[in-house]
Amino acid sequence: MDRLACVDAAALPLQILLQDHPEWVQLPVAVVEDDRPQAAVLFLNERARKSGVRPGHKYAAALALAPDLQAAVVSQRLESVNDEHIAKWLSDYTVLPA
């Protein structure tokens, strides 16, 4: 019997950011494309979404909706390191056919 699994890591940058800043877990949080007021919001948690923030909003506009919004850039290098970590972790659970 073949078994198939699917891993949805679409919001991985948000998870990386929350791992780096565990003190932000209870706050609205967003990943932004770069460090400037007009940077686009890329990913956000449920608290930010409930404040009206949406992906694509400019960081400055998002702050107007959620004044306690915490945001940061997650670098591509950090994402690729985590992707490699996830791939290794998943490979530990992979059974190759004989």
N, C-alpha and C positions, 0 to 999 in steps of 0.2 A: 504494500500500500504506500503510495506516495503521499507525503505530507508537505504542505506549503505554508509558509508564514509570511506575513507582511509587517513591515515596520514603518510607521508614519513618523518621520522626523522633520516634518515641515517647519515646526517652530523651534528647531534645535538652537538657533541663536538666542532665543529668549531663555531657554533652559540653561544655556551656558552662562548667560548674564546673571540669572538667579543663583547659580552655583557660586559665582564670584562674589555676589552680594546677598547673602542669606538674610541680612537685616531688611531687605526690601520686600520680602515675601508678602507682607500684609499691606503693601502700598501699591498704587497704580505704577506699572513698570512698562517701559517701551524700549525696543532696540531701534536706534536711528541710523541712517545711512552714513552720516559723518557728524563732526562736532561743530555745528553752526545752527543758529536759530531757524534757518529756512530748510534744514535737512528734513527729509521725509521720514515719517514713522514707518518702520518695516514690519515689526511684530509687536504685539502687546498682550498683556495678561487680562484676565476677566475684569479685574477692578478698574483698569484703564478703560476697557470697553464700556463698562457700566457708567463711566463718567462722560461718555459720548465720544471718546477718542477712537479713531478708525485708522487702519493702515492707509498710508498716502497723505494723511494730514501732515502739515508742517509742524515741526517741533514747537515753535512759538504758539501756534494755534492750539496744539494739544495742551500746552501749559495753561492756556486760558480756560480750557474745559476741566482740567485736573491740576490745580495749582501745586499739589504735592507729588506730581508725576516725577518718577525717577527714570532717567534714560541714559544710555551709553551706546557706544559703537562696539560691535563685536567684530574683531578683525578676521579676515579670511584665513589667516594662518591658524588662528585659534580654532576656527570652524573645521579646518582640514585635520588638525590634530585630534579633535573630538570625533570626526568621522572615522578616522583610522582606529580610534579606541573602540568605537561602536562596532566596526567591522570585525575587529579581533574578538570582541566579546561575543558577537553572534556566531563567529566561526567555531567557538568553543562548544556551541550547541548544535553544530551542523554534523549530520551523519551522511557521509558520502556513500554512494552505492558500491557494493563489492565488485 
